[in-house]
Amino acid sequence: MDKKNKLIIILLIIGVLAFCAVQFIIIPHNKAMQEEYNARQNDSLTHDIENILSYKSAYIGDASNNANLFNRLPLNSVHRKFKIDPDDCFLTIYYLDTLWNIGEAKVHRDLVYNSVSAMALIDNLEQITYEFSGDVFIFTREEIENLFDHDLSSLLNQETWNEKVQSKLHDSDFVSRFYE
Amino acid sequence: MDELKKYTEALFARQPQTSKVQDLKDEIYGNLLAKKQDLISQGYAESEAIAKTKDSILSVEGIIEGNQLTYINRFKTECWQTLLLYGSILWILSIPTIIMARIPFSIITFFTVVFFGISYLNSKKNNQDEVAFVNEGRYKKMSRTVWIIWCIFFVVSTVTVTAVMFGSNIWFVRPIRITGPYAFASVAVRYYIPAVTVLLPIAIGSFPKILAYNERKDYNG
């Protein structure tokens, strides 16, 4: 009986230590890592493509898939509304903010990134229009494919994506070609 | 119902209603009737004969098959201690699930440990030398029942989790994506929680062994 009691006391001590380690070390550490990761997801230069691969879809008509996809792309902190035109396979996103508030350079870079991501993942998406208060930007599949010089769905793995898409967005001249 | 019949029923009131017990009950009732008749034939008045007959057998605990004279409080204390031991292991195993935001499971196991701990300490206060008859079959049956309930729970929860986690993937023909260790852990934890509760039927399953260990062996019936 005494042996069992000793074992119980040892187990309870292990339990208390494990609980403290989880509560005061592991959880705060994970939380900080998650916050850092989330912050990276709001920037096209550090966004993780793996985070959106599950939203691959053949059709633009899946509204919840579209909304979830853009929740995980840069500019996800800006309130927005969607309009889908399934006949022409067009998507329009109304951002409820101004370029001036968000930062023009960031918006330009993130819109290119979001467009290439969405078109790579949604097979029949032909055109995306982004409307801000006072500004409208239109991206077509043809234009995106020409400038990236690739079939977009073939870019969808971490290495190719980093090399062919993300690294190019560091170059502001490359980004500006989408706005000429 | 005559008085000896009522008395016989009272003697067996706490015994399991099996066919063997029923046969024994009939046999004892027959013996009591015979004894009463014998006493009456010896010249005792009926009421006196009945009283003497009743005095001849005060309990049937010792003659029921499977009944074992046991240090009852030691047995109960060790049962609570075993539950506390396995409950503590279960609590430790539940702690990593907090990381996956499965906080209620950890809270439940913690309060289970508290409950087992209080029950164990209370049980220790009782007279540990007290003896009573305990039916080992009852505890074996309890152990089997708990295992059956746990198996049903485990199968149902595993099937439910699989249907909820992967049902839509199968239905909509989407690939099942586990993108990293965190995604794997969030799936695995749903199977892990029901699996670790196996410690409870293991603990309860050890009760018959604890009962055998606490038998008062110098008793000869």
Interface residues (C-beta under 8 A of the other chain):
Chain A: M1 K4 N5 L7 I8 L11 L12 I14 G15 A18 F19 V22 Q23 I26 I27 N30 E50 N51 L53 S54
Chain B: E78 Q81 T82 L84 L85 S88 I89 W91 I92 I95 P96 I98 I99 V113 R174 R177 T179 G180
